[in-house]
Amino acid sequence: MTASTLFPPDAAAAYERDGAICLRGAFSADWVELACQGIERNIAQPSPLFRNLGTPDGGFLSDMWGRRYIPEFERFCMESPAAAIAAQALRSNPVRLVQDTWFNKLPGASARTPWHHDTAVAGPFCSIWVALDPTPRNASLEFVAGSHRWGGTLMPRSYFSGDGDAAERFYTEFHGDAGREESGFGQVPDIEADRGAYDIIGWQLEPGDCVLFDARTLHGAPGNHLERPLRRFVTRWITEESVLSPHGRDVIGALAAAGLHADLEVGKPIRGPLFPVITVTPR
């Protein structure tokens, strides 16, 4: 596919308006299979950043920056259509890959991922979630359309409850004590209590479809109530103007604890081999 077919003008307009769009068939079956092989290898060879974010009734597996040692992920990140999509969304060429990650919600992982913003980066910042399994609408990532234009940074109260569960520990590790008033986070409204008051969008997905969204679009996801796993491969992208936000300070410590050196400083551009720059060649 060319850039114009990956990201046609109507998709660009919807992305600007809503902060999230679905691109159908953006990744071929070969790319889907490659990502699935990489996840299988990564589960067998977990890094220090591997996490089970689930509860005893169901696993919710993830690892981050796996392209460093999972060859399937390296190829996906560097050669798949992801960078071309990000370049269109961010209106920038080149773009930087700020993170690769994946999620595997096993059957029984019923807890909802709360509504939140992604907060570690200030400036242009988008995510591309590629569906690796058929995903019904009621199990798909969803968004509050237009919330990327609300301003401010919102995080959910439940992430900072201190109840000690796996998801709580994960978000505290990468966001610190964000429940403090001086943290700068606002509280996400109780969207689930009044879903009809918000323009909530989401899509039924087939393998190879992807969801592209501005990181400052409020998003969350239901649990997996199906009888099979739900896998997604995710790449997150920035531009040369993007900087580490104050909320990203804890990322530095989390990376160091995992044995990863990253020359990061709050307020400074994100650079270094952990965050490769990719120039997209027109096709």
Secondary structure as UniProt FT lines:
FT   HELIX           3..6
FT   HELIX           9..18
FT   STRAND          20..23
FT   TURN            24..25
FT   HELIX           29..44
FT   TURN            48..49
FT   STRAND          51..52
FT   TURN            56..57
FT   STRAND          60..64
FT   HELIX           66..68
FT   HELIX           71..79
FT   HELIX           82..90
FT   STRAND          95..105
FT   TURN            107..108
FT   STRAND          113..116
FT   STRAND          121..122
FT   STRAND          125..131
FT   HELIX           137..139
FT   STRAND          142..144
FT   TURN            145..146
FT   HELIX           147..149
FT   STRAND          154..155
FT   HELIX           157..160
FT   HELIX           166..175
FT   TURN            178..179
FT   HELIX           181..183
FT   STRAND          186..187
FT   HELIX           191..197
FT   STRAND          200..202
FT   TURN            207..208
FT   STRAND          210..214
FT   TURN            215..216
FT   STRAND          219..221
FT   STRAND          230..238
FT   TURN            240..241
FT   STRAND          243..244
FT   HELIX           246..248
FT   HELIX           249..257
FT   TURN            258..259
FT   TURN            273..274
FT   STRAND          277..278
//
